[in-house]
Amino acid sequence: MPRCSVIVCKNNSCIVNYKKDSISFHTYPKDPKIKEMWINATGRGPSWFPTKNHTICSSHFEPKCFQPLKKVRRLFEWSVPTLKLRMVLMNYMEPSTSKVCFYSELDKKDPNLTVALKLPTGTESQNLTCEKNDNSENTAPTSTIYGIDTNFNARQNSILEQENLEKNDLIETPRKRKLRQLILVQDSFIKTQKMQIRRLQKKTSRYQKKIANLKDILKNLNEKNFISADHVTQLENIGVTDLIQRYERNVSSGQSTNQKYPPALRIFATTLHFYSPKAYAYVRKKFQTALPHIRTIKKWYQSIDAQPGFTQESLKAIKLKTACTKHKLLCNLVLDEMAIRQHVEWDGKQMHGYVDISNSAEQGDCLPEAKEVLVFLVTAINGAWKIPVGYFLIDGVTGEQRSNLVRQCLELLEDTGIQVTSMTFDGCPANITMAKKLGCSFEVENLKSYFEHPVTRQPVHIFLDPCHMLKLLRNAFESYGCFMDASNRCIKWSHLKNLYDIQDKEKLHLANKLRKSHIFFKNQKMKVRLASQLFSNSVADALNFCCELQIAGFDDVEGTVEYLKTINNLFDVLNSRHMAQLHYKKPVCPGNKDKVFETLEKAKRCLTSIKLSDGTKAIITPRKTGFIGLLVCIESLKALYIQLIEKDQKLKYIPAYKISQDHLELMFGHIRSHGGCSTNPTARQFQAIYKKLLVKSELRDVDQGNCIALEEVSFLSCSSAVQNINLTIEPCKLHEGNDEDEMSLLYEQAVFDEEISILVQDVTEFSSQVVSYIAGFIVHRLLKLLKCDTCCSGLIADTINDKHLKLIKLKDKGGLIFPSSDVITICKRMEVIIKTYILSSNTTKILSKNIRQELMSKSLSHFLGMNLFEKINFHQFNQSPMNNHLIILIKAVMEKYVNIRLHYLTKNAIPKLSKRQVLNKYLHFTGQ
């Protein structure tokens, strides 16, 4: 646990306002002079010396001491703590006679006393001595003050009072005697409390051991494939304490207790039973029936009527939530369909599987079988909860029927006390018709993005789900191939295709996510990440960079780059979540209103001005839904901000993510995951799962819905070369023996390959820039692992004006590292060697299991005799030839680069276009 070592500072990593106050902890510097100033600032005296774990918090440093534009707060090398330092006067005498006194007390006792202070003021110190100018023979010993503070602590002042009491202990009044007795009573009370604290600590330790046993059981469930690793993580956080306490009562009494199950234990039981009934039975047996019986859980489910229609239990739960909340609850209504299997079942009382959009509908053989289920979900905008409020088994519902259901749902929700301010749906034709029936208009000239609430007559703003609109925009872009913007600049799909081709040809990427599945996406149309990664700043920067390199096929990319960046910024605004994010990902609030509204207006002008090559505007083409849907989202977000923040002042910011359809998609993911291998439930199965979801349970998101996280490329662990450097930092003595003969043999065996040298000179500018970018990442990783400061200094470039650093300059936002030319040279040669040995006809062929070791052994000879790391050439004379840091540093760079490239080449060796999703959807929509 980091703790500030300043003697009077109480900051540590466990304080309440640790994150709020942005307090960071910094280890002591290596420079002896600066380190001595830090030690003096702590006020602990010169005899105290810090260890590697001692730190000083950021509260004691001035703002100018911190390096700007850094993701992690770092200090300059010259920084010295000067703020909030309380200084203590200490006498360096024998332990038996040493005393602590203060300047103010000394001044009161003898005005002739002069004090010498030693204050750490930047880089200088002033020495003052304590002397007593009188005729007596006794003189005060020399003292040092490590700080000063006019507000002295009462505890320190009491030391002098205690000395006076010791001198006058014979003079004791009844009042002093009574106070001394009170002190003894309080000391006894403190001892009792300390003993109780120790007992509680031991009790906590025993509980932790039992909790560890429960976690072992959960891990055992995962090993037996009863539940997944994500489910283990979620179950570890709920109901553990109550389960342990109930288990103890059962063991101590010898029988099961009849006490009511607490809410936390009910949550744990229902959640575990939802994930896996087999896992639940296993845990219940291990804990000697401390968990409720399965029949008890079924009784909890039976208390809920989950028939098709609006669920009364959900409405009652919302009403109770409203009564317990002081502020007005603002909510968003989401509706969407989910495909189910066409199947009719008899449960002993009624038939399941026919179309039934209300509880009073007549059942019979003439009714069609249900193919879909229409679900209504309520999400709190100024809260952290969501709940389904109803579902209907359908076989296609018209827009007018949907509008009637929406009105009925809004009337029921108004009775609960919440305020529905918005509604979200996707862009299917039935939903567009529903919105028109409710009173909205999708004519661009007369766009109306809201309708009146049937009860309150307040506006309810509609949102077409931005994730679905982004996919429709991508589909239209690929279908038409070329757009024209307001400046008649071309926006071509071929630019993206050319970027993929050159990256696939070079087997290197310009720091973007563009892959084959992004270009040929038709088998995976529903994956939002394939659309969001296409409309991204990284792809736009890559196109612009190829244009700067004057690569063929990237001559007129200005229009495409501007279009991609505009859509990227718009999607970031519509997908904003919390205030800790930056730029356009930060929710709209009074602080960034002007910037966000300007971005929305720019996106609106871009969407309305886009036209085809024949001059037809995109908003009137058959593929207009994506463009109009984003225009509706822009108008609704602006109107919602004006209503809720400027007029009503009910919110401080609008988290646009709370208004997305992703929350309903996550619920569909839970329903599909409950069936195991069968992701297409029947109507009866859907009803049973829906009932379980309504019972209080804590479920971890098994699907990421429409907001799938971007994949991150993982890198292999640190190499042995780095460990060798760390083990040989201290200068080593030369080995006895004739090492020159061994080195001469190495040089004789290492024959420089002229073919590799020619290929290095023929490396394209594209590959050279990407290799330099990878070299910067390698340096970034090695700086974290290496402990030798001299070796680290040889990895970083002295200047950033090198022509090979253009891509790093383009992508740098303050945190990238510019590698030295020697590191770039090593990486270039390794790239040529890897392509020579592995790539054949632009296809990856790996015929050996130990390919990394073979590449290292074949490549090391190419670097012998080269003048690498000349500025730290002297460093090799501090080690023995077998532990030469320069050689080991070259090997470390080689190993890192080989690991990165092998990971990428094997992952993308045979990029196949998956058909799993399209075939899965085919089975769903055919009712199988």
N, C-alpha and C positions, 0 to 999 in steps of 0.2 A: 504494500500500500504506500504510494508516494506521500511524503510528508515534508513540509518546509522545515529546514534546519535552523532558521533564524530563531533565536532563543525565546522570543515572546510571540512568535507567529503560530497560530493554531490551524492554518490551512492544511488540509489533507484531502485525499481523493474521496472521502466518505462524507464530506460536509454537504449540507442540503443544497446550497446555491452553487455547487461546483460547476455545473454546465451553464447555469444562467449567467454567472459572473465571468465565464470564459477564463478560468484560472488554469494555468499550465505549470508544469514542474520541469526544471532544467537542471541537469547534472553539472558538476563542477568542471571548469575548463582544464585543459591539459597544460596550458601556459603557466609556469610556476609563479610569475609575477601577478598575473590576473587571478590565479587561484588563491594567492595569499591575501589579495584584497577581498575576495569573497569570504575567506575564513574570518578576516577581521570584521566584516559586516555582520556576521552571525552573532557576535557578542559572546562567544563561548571561550575566548581566551586563546593564547598561542599554543597551549598544550593540547588543544583539541585538533584532531585531523580527520577530515571526512573520508569515508569509504566510497566505493563506486556506486553505492545505492543512495547516498545522501543527495538531496536536491534543495533548491531554493525556488519558491513559487514566483510567478510573474508579477505579483503585487508589489514587489520591491524594485522593479525595473521601470525606468522611464519609457514612454512610447517610442522614442527615437532609438532605443536599444534593439528593437525588433526589426527583422528583415521584412520588407514589404513584398507583396505579391507572392506569398508562399502559402500552400495549402496547409502545411504544418507550421505552427508558430516556432520560429527559430531566432536566436540571439546573434548579434554580431560578435566577432571574436573579442572586441575591446569592451564589451558590456560589463558593467559593474553595478551591483545592487546599491541603490542610494535612497530608496523610498521606504517609509514606515519602519525605520530601524530604531528600536529603543536601546539606549546605551547603558551599560552596567559598569560600575567601578569595582575592580577586583584587586585585592592585595595578594602579592605573591610572597606569602610567609609560610611558616610551618603549618601543617594541617590543624594542629591543636590550637594555634593562635590566630589563624586567618579569620578575618571578619569581612563583612560586606557593608559598605556605607555608601552614602549618596552625597552628591555635591551640595544639595540644598541643606542637608543635615550638618555637614561639615561647616558650611558657611554660617549657620545659626550658632554653632558652638564656638567657633573662633573666627572672627573676621580677618585675622592676619594669615589665615591659611591660603596658600596659593596652590593651584591645581594645574597639572600638565596633562593635556588631553591628547590622545592619539586617535584621530578621526580618519576613516578611509574616505577622503574627498577626491574621488576620481583616481588620479595617478600619484598624488602626493599625500604625505601624512605629516602631521605636526605632533611633536613630542612635548609633553608637559609633565612635570613632576610635582608630586604633592610634598610640600614642605611646611613646617610650622615655625614661624619666625618669632621665637620668644627666647628667654634667657635660660630656660630649662634644658637639661641634658637630654631629655627624651625627644626624639624627632620622629615624625611619621615616616614610615618606609615609602619608597618610591612605588607609585601605582600607575596603572594604565587604564584609561576609560575607553571602551570600545563603542561607545555611542552615548547619546544624551537624550533625555526626555524630561520635560518639566512636570509632567503628570506622573508622579511616582506612585508606585503600588503600595497599598496599605499593608500588604503582607511584608514587604521589604522594610517599611518604616517600623513595623512591630518588633523587628530584631533589636533596635535600640531600646525600645520600651522594655523588652524582656531582659536586657542587660541591667537596666535600672532596677527592675524587680529583684534580680539576683543580688544586687548590692544592698537593697533595702528589704531583704526577706524577713528580717526581724520585726520590721514595722508592719503589722497586719491588722487591718480593721475588719469588723464583722461583714461589711459589704464586700471586701476583697475575698474573705473566706467563702461567702455565699457564691460569688462569681466563680471561684475556683471549683467549688462543688458542681456548679452547672457545667463547667468545662469537662469535668470527669464524666458526668452523665452523658453529655453529647459525644464524648469519645467512645463510650460504651455503645451508644446507639449506632455510631458509624461502624464500629467493629461488627455489630450484629448485621447491619445492612451489607457489609462486604461479604460476610459469610453467606448470606442469602443470595447475593449475586453469584458467588462461586457455585452454590447449589444449582441455581438456574442455568449457569453456563454448562455444568455437567449434564443437566437434563437436556439442554439443547443439543449437546454432543451426542447423547444417546438417541435422540430423535433423528439426528442427521445420519447416524449409522443405519437406522431402520429405513429411512428414506432411501439410502443407498441400496439397501436390500430390495426395496420396491423397484428402483431403477434397474437393478440386475434382472428382476423378473420381466420388466418391460423389454429389456434387451434380449432376454431369452425368447420372448414372444416374437421379436423381430427375426431372430435366428431360425425359429421354427416356421417362419413365413406366415404367422397368424396376422400380423399387422406390419405396415411399412415403417421406414425410418422416420418419415415425417409425422406419422401418427405417434410414434414414441416420443418425439420432441414435444408434441402438444399435450400428451397425457402426463408428462412429467411435471407440468406447471399447474395442474388443477387437482383438487381433492386429495392431495397426499397426506396432509396433516390429519384431516378427519378420518381417513381410512386407518392411519396408524393408531389413533386414539380409540376407535371402535374395536380394532383388533386387540389392543391391550385389555379393554374391558372384557372381551370374550375370553381371553386367555386367563385373566385373573379370576373371573367368576366361574369358569368351566362350562358356560353355556352361552347361547346367543342372547344378546340384549334385545329388549323390546322397545328401546327408545326410537323416536322418530328419526329418520335419516335426514341429516343436515343438507342444506342446499348445495354446498360444494361437493358432497359425496354423491348426491343425485346427479350433478353435472358429470362427475367422473364416470359414474355407472352408465348413464345414457350415452355418453360419448364413446366409451369403450365398446358398449354393445352395438352401437351404430357401425363402428369400424369392423368388428368381427365378433359374432356370438361365440365362436370357439375360443377366442382369446379371453373373452369375458368369463367363460366357464373355467378356464385354466387359472386366472387370477383369483376368482372367488374360492376355488379349492385351496389355493396356496395360502390365502388369508383366513381360512377357517370360517367361511360364510359371513365375513364382515361386510360383504357387498350384498345388496338385495337379490332375492331370487328372480329368475327370468320371468316367472309369472307375475311378480310384483311390478316389474318394468312394463309388462304388457297391460296391466291394469292402469298404469299411468297413461299409456297410449290410448286406452279405451275411453278415457275421460274427454277425449277430443273428437268432435264430429268432423271428419275430413272429407265429407261428401262434396262433389263438384258444386261450385258456387262460391259465394263470399263467405269466408270463415269467421264465425262469430268469436271464437277464442282469440283470433288475432286482433280483431277490433277491440275486444275487452282489454287485451294486453296493452294496446296503444293508449287506451283511455287511462289505464293505471299509470303508464309512463308519463302521460301528460299531467296527471294529478301530482306526481312526485317531482316534477320539474318546475322550477321557479319561472324560467323564461318561456316565451312562446316557441313551440317546436315548429320549425320550418322543414318541410319534407318534399321529396321528389317522387313521383309515381312513374314506375317503369313497367312496361308490358312487352311480352315477347312470346313466341311459340316454340315448343319443343316437340320434335317428332317422337312418337311412341309406336310400339308394335301393335298391329291390328290383330286383336285376339279377344274373344268373348269368353268370360269365365262365370261360373256359378259358385258362390261362397256359402250356399245353404240358406240364404235369405233373399238375395237379389242377384241380378245379372250385372256384370261389369264389362265395359268395353264398347257400349253404344254411345252415340252422341247424346250429350246431356248438358245443356248450358244453364240449367236452373234445377233447383230441387224439386219443383212441381211438374217436371216434364214426364209425360207418359212413356213407359218403356214397352217395347214390343219388337216383333221381328221386322217390322217395316222401317225401323230406324237404321240409318247407316252406321257402320263401325267407325269409331274414332281413329283418326290418323295422327292428330296433333293434340297438344294441350296448351291452352292459352293461359298464361300465368300473370298475375298482377303482384307487384312487389313495391313496398314503400321503403325509401331510404331517407334517413335524417340528414339534412344539410348541416345543421348546427349541433349534431350529435354523432355518436359512434355506434349506431345500431341499424338494422334492417330487418324486415319481417314480411313474409308473403301474406297477402290478405285475401287471396282467392285464386281459383283456377277453374277452367271450363274445358271439357272434352269436346273437340270440334272436328269437323271434316271440311274446313274452309268456312270462314265467317266473312260476310260482306262488311264494307266500310260503315254502313249505316248501323249494323248490329254492334260493331265495335264501339261506335260513338255512344250508343245507348248504354252499353256496359260501362264505359268510362264515366258517363254522367251518374249512373247509379253508384259506382265506386266512390266518386267524389262526394256524393251526398252522405254516404255511410262514414267516410273519413272525416267529414265536417262535424259529425256528431261526436267523434272521439276528442275533439278539441285541438287537433293539429291544423296547420295551414299548409295546404298543398300549393306551392308556388310554381312548379314546373312539371313537365311530363316528358318522358324520353321513350322513343321507339325507333325501329329501324326503317329503312326506306322501301319496304314492299308496297305494291300498289294499293292493297287494302288499307294500310296505315295512312297513306296519302289521302285516300278518299275519306277515311275517318276524320282526319284533321280538317278537311274541307267542310264536312258535315258539322263539325264543332264550331266553325266560324273562322278558320284560318284561310289565308290566301297565299298561293305559291307563285303568283304573277310577279315577275321581278320588278315591274314598274309600281305595283301596288302590293308589295310584300307585307303580309301581316303574320307575325310569328307568335301570336297569342290568341286565346279565346276566353270568354267570360266564365267564371265559376258558376255552376248552376244554382248555388245557394247565396254566396256572398257577393257575386257579381264582380269580384276582383279578377285581374288578369292572371291566367295560367299560361306561362310561356312554354312553348314546345321546343324540344331538341331532337333532331335526328342524330342518332348515335355517331359521334365523330369517327370512331373506328371503322364503322361500316361505310361511312362517306369517303374515308380515305381509300378504302379498297375499291370503291366504285370509281374514284378519281384515277387510280392506277389502271383499272381495267379500260377506262375510256382512253387514257394516254397510250396504252399499248395497242388498242384497237384502231385508232385513227392514225397513229404513227407520228403525226406532226401537228403542232399547234402554232398559232401566231399570236403574239402579245400586242399590247397597245402601241408599241413602237415598231411593229412589223418585224420583230426578231423571231427567228425560228426556235421552236421548242421541240426537239427531235428525240424520239425514243431510240434512234440509232446511236445517239451519243452514249447512252447507257450501255447499249450492246457493244459498242466499240471499246468502252472502258472495261467491260467484262472480258472481251477478247484479248486485249493487251495484257491484262493482269493474269489471265489464264496462260497466255503464251510465255510470259516471263516468270510465271510461278511465284509472283510477288504482288503484294497489294499495297496501295497507297493509303494505308490506315483507314480503311472503310470496310463495311460488312457486305459489300456487293458480291454475290456468288451466283452460281448457275440457277439456283432455285428462285432467285429474285427476277431473273429475266424470263425463264420458262416456268411461270407460276400457276398455270391453269389446272394442274393436278392438286394444288394446295391453295385454292382461292381464299379459303376462310382464315388463313394465318395472317394476323394483322402485322406481325413483325416483318413479314416480307414486303409489306407496303410502307410501313413506317421507316424501315431502314433504307428504302429506296428514296423517299422524300426526306433526305437528311443533309445536314451541313457537311458531313464527311464526304459524301458522294459529290456534292457541289464543289468542294475544295479540290477533290481529285480531278474533276473535269477541268477546272480552272488551271490546275497545275500542269496537266497534259497540254493545255493550250499554250502555256508559257514555255514549255519544252519544245513547242512547234512539232508535235507528233501529228502525223497524217490522220485525218478524220475528226480533229478537234479544233477546226478553224473558227467556227461560229457558235461557240458554246455559251455566249453571254446570256442569251435568252433562257436557255435551259438551266443555267446556274441560278439566275434570278428567280425562276419559277420554283425550283426545288427548295431554295432557302425560304421563300415566302410561305409555301405550304408547310415546311418544317416548323417555322415560328408560329403559324396559326395552330397547328396541332399541339404544340407545347402549351399554348395558352389554354386550349380547350381540354387539356389533360393535366392541368396544374393540381397539386395536392396540398402542400403545406408551405408555410412561410419560410422555412429554412432553405428552400431551393433558390436558385439564382436565375437572373435574366428572365426569359419568357416562361420558364417553368414555375415561377413564383406566382401564386394566385393574385388576381386583380384586387387591388386595395387602393385607398387614397394616395399612398406613396408612389405607386407606379401606374396610376390610372391613365395619365396622359400618354405614357409610352405604350401601354397595352392598347389603348383605343386607337392610337396612330397605326399600330401594327394591324389591328382589325380592319381599319379603313383601307390600308394598303392591300391587304388580302382581298377585301371586297372589290376593289378596283381591278385587281388581277383576275379574279374569277369572272367578273362581268365582262371583261374585255377579251377573254380568250376566245379565239375563233379558229375554225378549220382553215385548211389551205385554200378552199374555195370561197372563203369570206363568211361562211355561216357561223353564227355565234354558238358556242358550246352549250349555252343555257337553253337553247331551243332545239337541240338535237335529241335523238332517242335516248342518248346516254347522259341526260341532263340531271339526273337525280343527285349525283354526287356533288355537282356544282351548287345546285339550289339548296341541298341539305346543309352545306357549309355556310351559305349565306344566311339561312334561317338560324343556325347556331350563333353566328356573329351578332345578328340583331337581338336574339333572345338574351345572350350574355350581357350585352350593353344595357338592355332594358331591365334585366334582373339586378344589375349593379345600381342603376339609378333608383329602383324601387326599394331594395332592401338596405342599401348603405346610405345613399344620399337623402332619401325622403323619410323612410321609416326608421333608419338607423338601428336595424335589428341585427346586423352583422358587421364585423370589422373587415372581413374579406370573403370572397366567394371561392370555395374550392370546387373548381369545375369538374374534378374527377367524381365528386359525389353525385353529379347529375348524369353520369355516363351509364350505359347499359351493362357495364362490366359486372356489377353486383348480381344481376340476374343470371348472367352467364356462369358466374362462380357457383350459384345455387344449382344450376343444371349440371355442373361438374360434380357436385356432391351426389346428386341423384344418380348419375351414370356410374360413378365409382362404387356406389353401394351394391350394384349388381355384379361386381367382380368382372368376369370376362364378358358378361352380357351388358352392353351399354345402351340397349334399346328396350326399356321396360314396357310391360303391358299397362293397361289402365289400372288394374287392381294393384300391381306392384308400385306404380306411381303414387297411388293413394296411400299405401302403407308407408312409403318413404317420406311423403309429404307430411304425414302425421308425426313421424319421428323427428323431422326437422323442426316442427312447431314446439316439441318438448325441449325444455332448456338443455342445450348441449353446446360444447365448445368444439367446433370443427375447424381443422386447419385446411386452408385452401389447397385442394389437390390439383386443381387446374388453375391456370393463370388467366383463363377467359380470353377477353379481347386485348389484354395488356400483358402479353407474354414477355418476360424479361429478356433483354438482349443477351446472346451467348457470349461468354468471355473465354478467350483462348487461355488454356492453362499451360504453365511452363514447368519443366522438370526441376527436381531439387538441385541444390548447390553441388558443384563438382568437387572431386577430391583435390584438384589443383588449388582451389581456394583454401582448403583445409591445410595444405602444405605450406602456403604462405603464412597462415595464421600460426602455425606451429614453429615457424622459423623467423619470427620477427626480430628476436634478439640476435646480435652478431654471433656467428659461430666460428669456431676455430677450424682451420683447414685440416682435412683428414690426412693422416700420415700415409704416405704411399705415393706412387707415381700416377697422379690423376691426369697428367698431360697426355699420357699414352691413351687413356680411355677417351679423352676429348678428341684426340686426333683420329681415333677409329670412328667416332661419331661423325666427324667432318668428312672422312673418306667415304662413309656409307651414304651420307646425305648429298646426293648429286642434284643440283638444281635443274628442274624440268623446264626447258625453254618453251614447250608447248603451252604449259599452264601460264607462263609469263605473257605469251602472245594473246591468249584468251582473256587474261585480265585486262589488257589494253583494249580489247574489243567489247568490253561490257558496255551496254547501252546506257544512255543518260538516265532513262527511267529506272533501270535496275540499280544504278549507282546511287540514286537518291533514296530508294527504298532500303538498300543495304545500309546506308548511312543512318537512316531512321532506326533500323533494327540495332545497329551498333550503339546508338544512344540509349536504347532500352537495356542492352547488355551492360553498359557502364553504370546505369542506374541500379541494376541488380547487384553488380560487383561492389559498388560503393557501400551497400548495406552489409555485405558479407566480409569484405576485407578489413583487417585491422592494421595493416601496414600503411601509414600515411604517405610514405614515399611512393609506393605502388599506386595508391589512389590518385596522387597528383599527376602521374603519367597517363591516366586514362581520360582526363578532361582536356578539352581544347583550350589553347591560350587565346584564340581569337574566334569570332563567330562569322567572319567574312569569307570563309572557305566556300567555294562554289558547290561543294558536295552537301552543304547544310541547308539548301533551299527548302526542302520538304519539312525539316525540323522547324525552321523559322515560320513556315506557313501554319503549322499545327501548334506551335508553342503559345501557351496562354500564361506562362510564368512558372511552369513546373518541369519542363523538359530539360534534358541535359545534352550538351553538345560534346560529342566524343572527339578525341584527338585523331589526328590523321593516321597515326600508327594503328589504332583500333580499327579504323575504316579499312586500312590496307589489309589487315588480317581477315576481316569479314569478307572483303571482296575476293580474296584468294580462296577462302573456304567456300564461297558461293560457286565459283568456277569449278572447284574440285567436286563439290556435291553434284552439280549438274553433269559433270563428266562421268562420274561413276554410277549415278543413280538414274538420271533421266535418259531415256532412249526414245527418240521420235516423240518428244514432249510427253512421254508417259512414264510414270514412276514404276521402276522395277527394282525391288529389294529382294535379293536372293540369299541373304545371310541374316541370321538371327542377331549376331553381334556386329551389326553394321556400324554402330557408333565407334566401337573400338577400332574397327578396320579403317574407317575414315580418319581417325586421329593418328593412327600409325602411318598411314600413307601421306598424310598432310604435313606432319611435323618436319619432315626433311626439307620441305619447300621454304621454310622460314629460317633455316640455319644459314648464317652468313649475311643475313640482311641486317641493316642498321635500324633496328626498331627501338623505340623509347630512348632516343639519344639523350634527352634532357635528364633522365635518371640513370644514365649509363654507369655512373659512379656507384650506384646502389648494389651492383652485382659483386663488388669487392668486399662487401660486408658478410657474405655467406660463402659457404663451400661450393665448389662446382656442382655437386649433386643436389644442392639446395638453392641454386641460383634463382633469385626472385624474378628476374626478367624472363627466363625460360618458363618458369611456372606461370607467370602472368600471361604469357602468350598462350599456353595450354588452357588456362582458365577462359580466355576469350574464345578460343576455338571450341571448347566443350559447350559453352553457352550457346554459341551460334549453331553448332550441329544439333543440339537439343531442340532449339526453336524450329529449325528448318525441317528436321525429321518429323516433328510433331505435325507441322502443317502439311507436308507432302504426303504422309501416310493417311492423314485425315481426309484429304481431298484427292486421293489416288484415283478413285473411280467414282466421280460424282454422278450418282444415279438420281433420276427424278422419281420421287416416291409417288405411288398410286394408292397408298393405304387410305388417305383421307377421302379421296374421291370414291373409292369402292365402299368405304364405311358409310358415307352419306347415301350412296346408292342403295345399300341394304336398309338404311333407316327409312328412306322415303318410299321404299317398296313394302314397308311394314314387316320386314323379316327380323 
